[in-house]
Amino acid sequence: MSAQLETSQQLSELLKQHRKATDEQGVVDVETRKRRLQTAIDLLVDHHQELCTAMEADFGGRHQGFSLMNDILGSLNSLKHARDNLEQWVGSESRQVFSPYDQMGAQAWVQYKPKGTVGIIGTWNAPIFTLLSPLASALSAGNRAVLKPSEVAPETARVLAKAIGECFDPMDVAVITGGVDVGQAFAGMPFDHLVFTGSTEVGKKIMRAAADNLVPVTLELGGKSPVIISETADVREAARRLAIAKGMNGGQLCISPDRIYVPVAARDEFISAFCETYSTLYPTVEDNPDFTAVVNVQHLARVTGYVAQAQEEGAEVIRCPDVAVPAVGRKHPLSIVINPPLLSDIMQHEIFGPAFVLLTYSDIKHVVQEINQGGRPLALYYFGQDQAEQDYVLDHTLSGGVTLNDALMHAAMEEAPFGGVGASGMGHYHGRDGFLEFSHARTVFQSAPVDPRAEWGMLPPFPEHFAAAMASQVTR
């Protein structure tokens, strides 16, 4: 069977073969894991140009340098980190045995066993990274894997599937391509673990489908990642860094700043500094190779619809750079939507495009309360120099991750978990945390050579003093 699958029936048959091979193989040694990781590394090195060209085509305009940085190098960082640190992660961990068996020679340890086969469903905005970064964690844990690329990026899916077919044994890693129907069937397969990156609503469907086979899931979703600009922040520097972050991939990142809270008095300074930086980075939009297009017309219509509705309901909208919206194409200037109505679509839904909401505030505690009233975001950002205030924000909010005085940076940490909480997902990958996510932690107890329970009067028929002896141990 080829590593490139075409039907759900082929996938079903491959999973049976994977299960049989996993049971027969036993221990997956470090060299096997490193070989699989190295194959993925070699694939990216050998095919990076084809993959970048494919991503540019799928977006209808995406700088290949960004694709190299975000998808190729990002994936390579995950794969190399796993390869180079794997020997420190594998192996059993000794655990303390309960008294008095610890004094009688009993031992206990935890084995980190591969779960089996991990299914990984990627998404279109980072079509290589959202497949191969979690693959690094899955392979480091000794698993096999099957990848399902996003149908929204079909050329990237085609090139990746061809490369995997050429480089991997299907008993190690395979790929299946196709539309929504294939994705639905994929989520309902009896994997040993399932990873999905995408929207919260689709994540709910994935979780329901996986539940039929009691498949554990790692869901990397999203949410309206908030930014808090403190009164103590360097407003112009905060605006500069946020302009850089918001321009990344045309705002089409799961941790892209979505709503920015700015003190009332700092509103105009922030807008001016943000637009100055953003317009310097992207002085033009149409035919600008540095500017990433919205991935398709449906997503563009969704984003422009959010902005238009908010403007109709009284919100002020500032366009940056201040150029005419192109009549054709999917490259649109960024829209700053100021204080839109609470129930407007742009306040209720993740934007995922060239727009963000700016909200002015007077009391930071009210900002924290408003953030907590919504779903838990995948990322939270705080800009400020007040340690007590920073601690208050960290202590009174819950998000997948946090970057202080910048944006996006925490997601680049390979030796720290990346993942969401609540509406923004569950589980995580990267580094040892990813290794643990895709491993089964199995407790092993080795009994002491002598069993004293009969001698101690702990076996039937119970002696008269047994209940009293047990009751004497009920202490505070």
Kinemage of the C-alpha trace (Angstrom):
@kinemage 1
@onewidth
@group {chain A} dominant
@subgroup {mainchain}
@vectorlist {calphas} color= white
{ca met a 1} P 0.000 0.000 0.000
{ca ser a 2} L 1.270 3.483 -0.872
{ca ala a 3} L 1.819 6.112 1.819
{ca gln a 4} L -0.665 8.252 -0.145
{ca leu a 5} L -4.204 7.014 0.499
{ca glu a 6} L -7.229 7.792 -1.645
{ca thr a 7} L -10.206 6.269 0.171
{ca ser a 8} L -11.464 5.789 3.707
{ca gln a 9} L -11.497 2.050 3.037
{ca gln a 10} L -7.762 2.128 2.374
{ca leu a 11} L -7.300 4.105 5.566
{ca ser a 12} L -9.335 1.583 7.542
{ca glu a 13} L -7.214 -1.257 6.189
{ca leu a 14} L -3.994 0.611 6.974
{ca leu a 15} L -5.080 1.226 10.573
{ca lys a 16} L -5.623 -2.507 11.004
{ca gln a 17} L -2.133 -3.144 9.663
{ca his a 18} L -0.728 -0.475 11.982
{ca arg a 19} L -2.430 -2.054 14.995
{ca lys a 20} L -1.078 -5.490 14.157
{ca ala a 21} L 2.446 -4.166 13.577
{ca thr a 22} L 2.360 -2.146 16.797
{ca asp a 23} L 1.329 -5.170 18.846
{ca glu a 24} L 3.985 -7.370 17.242
{ca gln a 25} L 6.810 -4.838 17.365
{ca gly a 26} L 6.815 -4.245 21.105
{ca val a 27} L 9.304 -1.620 22.214
{ca val a 28} L 9.885 1.157 19.677
{ca asp a 29} L 13.574 1.859 20.161
{ca val a 30} L 15.165 5.290 20.028
{ca glu a 31} L 16.844 4.619 16.693
{ca thr a 32} L 13.514 3.799 15.018
{ca arg a 33} L 11.995 6.997 16.360
{ca lys a 34} L 14.987 9.042 15.233
{ca arg a 35} L 14.849 7.453 11.787
{ca arg a 36} L 11.205 8.468 11.366
{ca leu a 37} L 11.915 11.995 12.581
{ca gln a 38} L 14.909 12.285 10.272
{ca thr a 39} L 12.808 11.146 7.310
{ca ala a 40} L 10.399 14.036 7.977
{ca ile a 41} L 13.346 16.433 8.291
{ca asp a 42} L 14.824 15.205 5.011
{ca leu a 43} L 11.438 15.539 3.303
{ca leu a 44} L 11.221 19.214 4.241
{ca val a 45} L 14.796 19.947 3.230
{ca asp a 46} L 14.389 18.201 -0.138
{ca his a 47} L 10.919 19.540 -0.988
{ca his a 48} L 10.799 22.950 0.712
{ca gln a 49} L 10.747 24.922 -2.557
{ca glu a 50} L 7.873 22.914 -4.033
{ca leu a 51} L 5.914 23.263 -0.796
{ca cys a 52} L 6.458 27.033 -0.613
{ca thr a 53} L 5.370 27.440 -4.237
{ca ala a 54} L 2.256 25.405 -3.465
{ca met a 55} L 1.409 27.535 -0.428
{ca glu a 56} L 1.816 30.710 -2.462
{ca ala a 57} L -0.568 29.316 -5.065
{ca asp a 58} L -3.169 28.254 -2.487
{ca phe a 59} L -3.220 31.694 -0.874
{ca gly a 60} L -3.235 33.533 -4.177
{ca gly a 61} L -0.339 35.576 -2.818
{ca arg a 62} L 1.857 34.671 0.125
{ca his a 63} L 5.539 35.540 0.320
{ca gln a 64} L 7.652 32.418 0.087
{ca gly a 65} L 9.983 33.812 2.741
{ca phe a 66} L 7.091 33.793 5.197
{ca ser a 67} L 6.162 30.224 4.231
{ca leu a 68} L 9.773 29.220 4.803
{ca met a 69} L 9.853 30.919 8.211
{ca asn a 70} L 6.430 29.870 9.445
{ca asp a 71} L 5.793 26.431 7.975
{ca ile a 72} L 9.111 24.962 6.863
{ca leu a 73} L 11.476 26.265 9.550
{ca gly a 74} L 8.776 26.071 12.210
{ca ser a 75} L 8.244 22.387 11.419
{ca leu a 76} L 11.974 21.724 11.206
{ca asn a 77} L 12.457 23.291 14.641
{ca ser a 78} L 9.870 20.915 16.134
{ca leu a 79} L 11.302 17.854 14.366
{ca lys a 80} L 14.942 18.639 15.174
{ca his a 81} L 14.163 19.469 18.779
{ca ala a 82} L 12.446 16.098 19.178
{ca arg a 83} L 15.277 14.269 17.425
{ca asp a 84} L 17.997 15.944 19.488
{ca asn a 85} L 16.288 15.592 22.880
{ca leu a 86} L 14.562 12.241 22.464
{ca glu a 87} L 17.040 10.241 24.528
{ca gln a 88} L 16.330 12.473 27.535
{ca trp a 89} L 12.584 11.857 27.260
{ca val a 90} L 12.325 8.100 26.808
{ca gly a 91} L 12.856 5.537 29.521
{ca ser a 92} L 10.980 4.680 32.664
{ca glu a 93} L 10.601 6.906 35.711
{ca ser a 94} L 10.912 5.433 39.194
{ca arg a 95} L 8.017 6.135 41.580
{ca gln a 96} L 7.791 5.919 45.354
{ca val a 97} L 6.144 2.730 46.671
{ca phe a 98} L 3.681 3.055 49.532
{ca ser a 99} L 4.705 2.064 53.063
{ca pro a 100} L 5.577 -0.514 54.324
{ca tyr a 101} L 6.089 -2.257 50.968
{ca asp a 102} L 8.811 0.255 50.070
{ca gln a 103} L 10.863 -1.210 52.936
{ca met a 104} L 10.238 -4.784 51.858
{ca gly a 105} L 11.731 -4.588 48.385
{ca ala a 106} L 8.721 -3.583 46.259
{ca gln a 107} L 9.414 -1.278 43.332
{ca ala a 108} L 7.321 0.851 40.974
{ca trp a 109} L 7.930 2.801 37.813
{ca val a 110} L 6.085 4.495 34.962
{ca gln a 111} L 6.609 3.444 31.362
{ca tyr a 112} L 5.869 5.901 28.566
{ca lys a 113} L 4.439 3.688 25.862
{ca pro a 114} L 3.443 4.657 22.311
{ca lys a 115} L -0.323 4.849 21.954
{ca gly a 116} L -0.258 3.348 18.459
{ca thr a 117} L -1.395 5.418 15.475
{ca val a 118} L -2.045 9.161 15.688
{ca gly a 119} L -4.362 10.873 13.188
{ca ile a 120} L -3.450 14.505 12.492
{ca ile a 121} L -5.869 16.901 10.773
{ca gly a 122} L -4.128 20.098 9.678
{ca thr a 123} L -5.553 23.471 8.778
{ca trp a 124} L -5.097 25.832 5.837
{ca asn a 125} L -3.524 28.875 7.482
{ca ala a 126} L -0.327 26.953 8.351
{ca pro a 127} L -0.836 23.915 6.128
{ca ile a 128} L 2.563 22.310 6.749
{ca phe a 129} L 3.246 23.385 10.333
{ca thr a 130} L -0.097 22.183 11.723
{ca leu a 131} L 0.672 18.716 10.366
{ca leu a 132} L 4.408 18.288 10.899
{ca ser a 133} L 4.855 20.031 14.244
{ca pro a 134} L 2.416 17.673 16.008
{ca leu a 135} L 3.932 14.858 13.933
{ca ala a 136} L 7.245 15.554 15.690
{ca ser a 137} L 5.580 14.881 19.038
{ca ala a 138} L 3.755 11.810 17.764
{ca leu a 139} L 6.886 10.243 16.265
{ca ser a 140} L 9.052 11.063 19.270
{ca ala a 141} L 6.583 9.113 21.410
{ca gly a 142} L 7.040 6.104 19.120
{ca asn a 143} L 3.735 6.304 17.289
{ca arg a 144} L 2.856 5.827 13.657
{ca ala a 145} L 0.786 8.560 12.010
{ca val a 146} L -1.695 9.391 9.269
{ca leu a 147} L -2.021 12.990 8.085
{ca lys a 148} L -5.080 14.730 6.653
{ca pro a 149} L -4.133 18.070 5.005
{ca ser a 150} L -6.706 20.841 4.662
{ca glu a 151} L -8.807 20.806 1.512
{ca val a 152} L -8.755 24.644 1.587
{ca ala a 153} L -5.079 24.448 0.538
{ca pro a 154} L -5.366 21.752 -2.169
{ca glu a 155} L -2.077 22.382 -3.984
{ca thr a 156} L -0.112 22.157 -0.748
{ca ala a 157} L -1.994 18.972 0.129
{ca arg a 158} L -1.137 17.484 -3.265
{ca val a 159} L 2.570 18.303 -3.069
{ca leu a 160} L 2.865 17.110 0.527
{ca ala a 161} L 1.030 13.866 -0.202
{ca lys a 162} L 3.333 13.158 -3.129
{ca ala a 163} L 6.427 13.848 -1.021
{ca ile a 164} L 5.229 11.641 1.838
{ca gly a 165} L 4.451 8.890 -0.661
{ca glu a 166} L 8.017 9.063 -1.935
{ca cys a 167} L 9.771 9.387 1.428
{ca phe a 168} L 7.820 7.356 3.980
{ca asp a 169} L 6.879 3.738 4.410
{ca pro a 170} L 3.083 3.804 4.924
{ca met a 171} L 3.628 1.691 8.027
{ca asp a 172} L 5.379 4.731 9.533
{ca val a 173} L 3.546 7.756 8.120
{ca ala a 174} L 0.768 7.975 5.532
{ca val a 175} L -1.421 10.767 4.180
{ca ile a 176} L -4.956 10.945 2.855
{ca thr a 177} L -6.313 13.902 0.910
{ca gly a 178} L -9.856 14.940 0.098
{ca gly a 179} L -12.698 17.235 1.059
{ca val a 180} L -14.989 17.652 4.038
{ca asp a 181} L -16.448 14.169 3.605
{ca val a 182} L -12.986 12.610 3.898
{ca gly a 183} L -12.277 14.738 6.967
{ca gln a 184} L -15.504 13.592 8.611
{ca ala a 185} L -14.713 9.947 7.902
{ca phe a 186} L -11.150 10.484 9.155
{ca ala a 187} L -12.378 11.838 12.504
{ca gly a 188} L -14.569 8.768 12.950
{ca met a 189} L -11.732 6.254 12.472
{ca pro a 190} L -10.419 4.194 15.426
{ca phe a 191} L -7.118 6.025 15.872
{ca asp a 192} L -5.274 5.750 19.157
{ca his a 193} L -5.104 9.554 19.362
{ca leu a 194} L -6.474 12.322 17.159
{ca val a 195} L -5.134 15.858 16.636
{ca phe a 196} L -7.188 18.608 15.025
{ca thr a 197} L -6.263 22.222 14.331
{ca gly a 198} L -9.070 24.518 13.225
{ca ser a 199} L -12.151 26.371 14.379
{ca thr a 200} L -13.979 25.786 17.652
{ca glu a 201} L -17.187 24.776 15.904
{ca val a 202} L -15.488 22.163 13.744
{ca gly a 203} L -13.498 21.038 16.789
{ca lys a 204} L -16.768 20.139 18.515
{ca lys a 205} L -17.728 17.954 15.556
{ca ile a 206} L -14.326 16.271 15.565
{ca met a 207} L -14.659 15.510 19.260
{ca arg a 208} L -18.142 14.025 18.770
{ca ala a 209} L -16.911 11.802 15.942
{ca ala a 210} L -13.900 10.650 17.957
{ca ala a 211} L -16.120 9.818 20.924
{ca asp a 212} L -17.735 6.929 19.015
{ca asn a 213} L -14.421 5.075 19.272
{ca leu a 214} L -13.360 6.662 22.594
{ca val a 215} L -10.380 8.199 20.825
{ca pro a 216} L -8.527 10.800 22.951
{ca val a 217} L -8.194 14.151 21.214
{ca thr a 218} L -5.843 17.103 21.115
{ca leu a 219} L -7.745 20.124 19.822
{ca glu a 220} L -5.874 23.263 18.787
{ca leu a 221} L -8.662 25.768 18.170
{ca gly a 222} L -8.617 29.532 18.486
{ca gly a 223} L -10.636 32.295 20.041
{ca lys a 224} L -10.638 36.042 20.211
{ca ser a 225} L -7.118 36.467 21.601
{ca pro a 226} L -7.145 39.730 23.598
{ca val a 227} L -4.448 42.344 24.116
{ca ile a 228} L -4.339 44.592 27.168
{ca ile a 229} L -2.379 47.843 26.818
{ca ser a 230} L -1.697 49.099 30.336
{ca glu a 231} L -1.544 52.760 31.275
{ca thr a 232} L 2.085 51.995 32.164
{ca ala a 233} L 2.928 50.637 28.709
{ca asp a 234} L 5.127 52.284 26.126
{ca val a 235} L 2.171 52.839 23.819
{ca arg a 236} L 4.142 53.491 20.646
{ca glu a 237} L 6.346 50.429 21.126
{ca ala a 238} L 3.304 48.277 21.919
{ca ala a 239} L 1.611 49.549 18.752
{ca arg a 240} L 4.743 48.813 16.712
{ca arg a 241} L 4.981 45.226 17.916
{ca leu a 242} L 1.273 44.612 17.452
{ca ala a 243} L 1.389 45.994 13.914
{ca ile a 244} L 4.142 43.492 13.127
{ca ala a 245} L 2.144 40.658 14.695
{ca lys a 246} L -1.139 41.570 13.028
{ca gly a 247} L 0.500 41.690 9.616
{ca met a 248} L 1.773 38.116 9.918
{ca asn a 249} L -0.027 35.911 7.386
{ca gly a 250} L -2.590 38.654 6.820
{ca gly a 251} L -3.945 38.148 10.334
{ca gln a 252} L -4.707 34.517 9.532
{ca leu a 253} L -3.066 32.978 12.587
{ca cys a 254} L -4.835 31.204 15.432
{ca ile a 255} L -3.001 33.402 17.970
{ca ser a 256} L -3.322 36.653 16.018
{ca pro a 257} L -4.355 39.640 18.192
{ca asp a 258} L -8.121 39.930 17.771
{ca arg a 259} L -9.252 42.659 20.169
{ca ile a 260} L -6.994 45.274 21.681
{ca tyr a 261} L -7.926 47.107 24.893
{ca val a 262} L -6.387 50.579 25.082
{ca pro a 263} L -6.775 53.223 27.839
{ca val a 264} L -9.130 55.981 26.725
{ca ala a 265} L -6.396 58.602 26.928
{ca ala a 266} L -4.010 56.527 24.802
{ca arg a 267} L -6.435 55.757 21.966
{ca asp a 268} L -5.264 58.304 19.398
{ca glu a 269} L -1.564 57.766 20.139
{ca phe a 270} L -1.970 54.013 19.731
{ca ile a 271} L -3.881 54.274 16.446
{ca ser a 272} L -1.378 56.749 15.034
{ca ala a 273} L 1.643 54.623 15.994
{ca phe a 274} L 0.012 51.390 14.805
{ca cys a 275} L -0.923 52.809 11.398
{ca glu a 276} L 2.500 54.394 11.022
{ca thr a 277} L 4.249 51.035 11.495
{ca tyr a 278} L 1.722 49.000 9.532
{ca ser a 279} L 1.834 51.420 6.597
{ca thr a 280} L 5.630 51.303 6.652
{ca leu a 281} L 5.556 47.512 6.531
{ca tyr a 282} L 2.841 47.471 3.867
{ca pro a 283} L 2.713 50.823 2.025
{ca thr a 284} L 0.603 49.209 -0.669
{ca val a 285} L -1.692 46.207 -0.735
{ca glu a 286} L -2.613 45.307 -4.284
{ca asp a 287} L 0.304 43.564 -6.047
{ca asn a 288} L 2.413 43.812 -2.870
{ca pro a 289} L 4.319 40.486 -2.637
{ca asp a 290} L 4.881 40.989 1.101
{ca phe a 291} L 1.158 41.181 1.843
{ca thr a 292} L -0.647 37.872 2.361
{ca ala a 293} L -3.989 37.501 0.644
{ca val a 294} L -7.094 36.204 2.370
{ca val a 295} L -7.131 32.509 1.519
{ca asn a 296} L -10.376 32.449 -0.502
{ca val a 297} L -13.411 34.528 -1.434
{ca gln a 298} L -15.586 32.952 1.249
{ca his a 299} L -13.225 33.972 4.032
{ca leu a 300} L -12.815 37.438 2.528
{ca ala a 301} L -16.580 37.907 2.390
{ca arg a 302} L -16.866 36.813 6.026
{ca val a 303} L -14.249 39.324 7.246
{ca thr a 304} L -15.516 42.236 5.156
{ca gly a 305} L -19.044 41.394 6.271
{ca tyr a 306} L -18.026 41.646 9.933
{ca val a 307} L -16.459 45.063 9.324
{ca ala a 308} L -19.378 46.391 7.260
{ca gln a 309} L -21.940 45.313 9.850
{ca ala a 310} L -20.017 46.976 12.692
{ca gln a 311} L -19.714 50.192 10.658
{ca glu a 312} L -23.435 50.174 9.876
{ca glu a 313} L -24.127 49.822 13.603
{ca gly a 314} L -22.086 52.917 14.432
{ca ala a 315} L -18.514 51.731 14.915
{ca glu a 316} L -15.715 53.877 13.547
{ca val a 317} L -13.492 52.065 11.022
{ca ile a 318} L -9.973 53.154 10.095
{ca arg a 319} L -8.258 51.547 7.138
{ca cys a 320} L -4.544 50.881 7.233
{ca pro a 321} L -2.773 51.585 4.956
{ca asp a 322} L -5.214 54.266 3.865
{ca val a 323} L -5.594 53.055 0.299
{ca ala a 324} L -8.581 52.140 -1.820
{ca val a 325} L -9.871 48.601 -1.447
{ca pro a 326} L -8.791 46.727 -4.594
{ca ala a 327} L -11.659 45.974 -6.953
{ca val a 328} L -10.304 42.487 -7.612
{ca gly a 329} L -8.126 40.041 -5.727
{ca arg a 330} L -8.106 39.030 -2.070
{ca lys a 331} L -5.534 41.471 -0.694
{ca his a 332} L -7.371 44.018 1.432
{ca pro a 333} L -6.021 46.729 3.768
{ca leu a 334} L -6.401 46.115 7.460
{ca ser a 335} L -9.476 47.522 9.209
{ca ile a 336} L -9.360 48.879 12.755
{ca val a 337} L -12.905 48.641 14.111
{ca ile a 338} L -13.279 50.979 17.096
{ca asn a 339} L -15.729 50.214 19.931
{ca pro a 340} L -18.275 48.167 17.940
{ca pro a 341} L -21.529 47.046 19.592
{ca leu a 342} L -21.052 44.123 21.966
{ca leu a 343} L -23.394 41.839 20.004
{ca ser a 344} L -21.985 42.619 16.558
{ca asp a 345} L -20.507 39.687 14.646
{ca ile a 346} L -16.971 41.024 14.860
{ca met a 347} L -17.250 40.967 18.671
{ca gln a 348} L -18.714 37.471 18.763
{ca his a 349} L -16.616 35.571 16.215
{ca glu a 350} L -12.911 35.074 15.642
{ca ile a 351} L -11.863 37.440 12.844
{ca phe a 352} L -9.011 35.477 11.266
{ca gly a 353} L -8.132 38.086 8.689
{ca pro a 354} L -6.990 41.706 8.111
{ca ala a 355} L -9.026 43.380 10.843
{ca phe a 356} L -9.074 43.813 14.603
{ca val a 357} L -11.252 45.414 17.237
{ca leu a 358} L -9.971 48.340 19.318
{ca leu a 359} L -11.779 48.836 22.619
{ca thr a 360} L -11.108 51.751 24.958
{ca tyr a 361} L -11.264 51.291 28.726
{ca ser a 362} L -10.948 53.169 32.003
{ca asp a 363} L -10.609 50.319 34.537
{ca ile a 364} L -8.414 47.301 33.841
{ca lys a 365} L -10.503 45.151 36.184
{ca his a 366} L -13.479 45.670 33.888
{ca val a 367} L -11.309 44.536 30.960
{ca val a 368} L -10.421 41.326 32.787
{ca gln a 369} L -14.093 40.750 33.592
{ca glu a 370} L -15.053 41.208 29.943
{ca ile a 371} L -12.359 38.807 28.783
{ca asn a 372} L -13.545 36.223 31.304
{ca gln a 373} L -17.132 36.487 30.102
{ca gly a 374} L -16.147 35.009 26.738
{ca gly a 375} L -14.578 31.708 25.760
{ca arg a 376} L -11.069 31.013 26.973
{ca pro a 377} L -8.712 32.392 24.306
{ca leu a 378} L -5.748 30.551 22.800
{ca ala a 379} L -3.461 33.505 23.533
{ca leu a 380} L -3.449 36.567 25.762
{ca tyr a 381} L -1.124 39.571 25.503
{ca tyr a 382} L -0.258 42.191 28.125
{ca phe a 383} L 1.825 45.322 27.583
{ca gly a 384} L 2.886 47.236 30.662
{ca gln a 385} L 5.522 47.887 33.319
{ca asp a 386} L 3.442 47.511 36.480
{ca gln a 387} L 4.392 44.177 38.083
{ca ala a 388} L 1.377 44.103 40.399
{ca glu a 389} L -0.995 44.817 37.518
{ca gln a 390} L 0.716 42.198 35.331
{ca asp a 391} L 0.312 39.637 38.128
{ca tyr a 392} L -3.343 40.598 38.487
{ca val a 393} L -3.966 39.956 34.798
{ca leu a 394} L -2.109 36.620 34.884
{ca asp a 395} L -3.821 35.513 38.109
{ca his a 396} L -7.355 36.452 37.035
{ca thr a 397} L -7.427 35.205 33.430
{ca leu a 398} L -7.093 31.799 31.790
{ca ser a 399} L -5.748 31.310 28.279
{ca gly a 400} L -3.785 28.792 26.294
{ca gly a 401} L -0.578 30.845 26.493
{ca val a 402} L 0.663 34.357 27.217
{ca thr a 403} L 3.233 36.721 25.754
{ca leu a 404} L 4.170 39.792 27.782
{ca asn a 405} L 5.165 43.029 26.008
{ca asp a 406} L 5.010 41.374 22.594
{ca ala a 407} L 2.751 39.044 20.623
{ca leu a 408} L 2.923 35.533 19.124
{ca met a 409} L 6.288 34.737 20.722
{ca his a 410} L 5.218 32.084 23.246
{ca ala a 411} L 4.110 29.751 20.436
{ca ala a 412} L 7.694 29.520 19.169
{ca met a 413} L 8.872 27.870 22.401
{ca glu a 414} L 9.705 24.255 21.572
{ca glu a 415} L 10.478 23.301 25.170
{ca ala a 416} L 7.147 24.560 26.475
{ca pro a 417} L 3.610 23.312 25.824
{ca phe a 418} L 1.492 24.925 23.113
{ca gly a 419} L -2.244 24.427 23.342
{ca gly a 420} L -5.578 25.848 24.332
{ca val a 421} L -8.038 25.578 27.187
{ca gly a 422} L -11.814 25.412 27.126
{ca ala a 423} L -13.176 26.894 23.899
{ca ser a 424} L -9.643 27.277 22.505
{ca gly a 425} L -8.895 23.576 22.755
{ca met a 426} L -7.411 20.863 24.920
{ca gly a 427} L -4.103 19.102 25.129
{ca his a 428} L -0.818 20.395 23.775
{ca tyr a 429} L 2.306 19.567 21.844
{ca his a 430} L 5.936 20.819 21.538
{ca gly a 431} L 8.949 19.282 23.245
{ca arg a 432} L 8.668 16.850 26.126
{ca asp a 433} L 5.106 17.990 26.785
{ca gly a 434} L 4.177 16.789 23.304
{ca phe a 435} L 6.041 13.525 23.895
{ca leu a 436} L 3.944 12.987 27.029
{ca glu a 437} L 0.716 14.000 25.237
{ca phe a 438} L 1.096 11.187 22.722
{ca ser a 439} L 2.419 8.601 25.179
{ca his a 440} L 0.471 6.326 27.475
{ca ala a 441} L 1.862 6.624 31.005
{ca arg a 442} L 1.632 3.065 32.313
{ca thr a 443} L 2.270 2.315 35.993
{ca val a 444} L 4.172 -0.911 36.748
{ca phe a 445} L 4.299 -2.314 40.292
{ca gln a 446} L 6.768 -5.052 41.166
{ca ser a 447} L 5.739 -6.770 44.356
{ca ala a 448} L 7.994 -7.537 47.304
{ca pro a 449} L 9.282 -11.128 47.470
{ca val a 450} L 7.339 -11.802 50.706
{ca asp a 451} L 3.578 -11.242 51.196
{ca pro a 452} L 2.971 -10.413 54.892
{ca arg a 453} L -0.787 -9.820 54.756
{ca ala a 454} L -1.786 -13.156 56.310
{ca glu a 455} L 0.764 -12.709 59.083
{ca trp a 456} L -0.584 -9.215 59.754
{ca gly a 457} L -4.161 -10.447 59.996
{ca met a 458} L -5.327 -8.641 56.862
{ca leu a 459} L -6.887 -11.622 55.045
{ca pro a 460} L -10.171 -13.495 55.667
{ca pro a 461} L -11.291 -14.831 57.949
{ca phe a 462} L -10.678 -11.428 59.509
{ca pro a 463} L -9.621 -11.479 63.169
{ca glu a 464} L -11.519 -9.504 65.793
{ca his a 465} L -8.997 -6.705 65.871
{ca phe a 466} L -9.017 -6.106 62.072
{ca ala a 467} L -11.696 -3.393 61.987
{ca ala a 468} L -10.178 -1.633 64.984
{ca ala a 469} L -6.742 -1.725 63.377
{ca met a 470} L -8.105 -0.166 60.177
{ca ala a 471} L -10.085 2.427 62.142
{ca ser a 472} L -6.971 3.444 64.060
{ca gln a 473} L -5.426 4.654 60.798
{ca val a 474} L -8.263 7.059 60.043
{ca thr a 475} L -6.386 10.202 61.028
{ca arg a 476} L -6.066 13.830 60.034
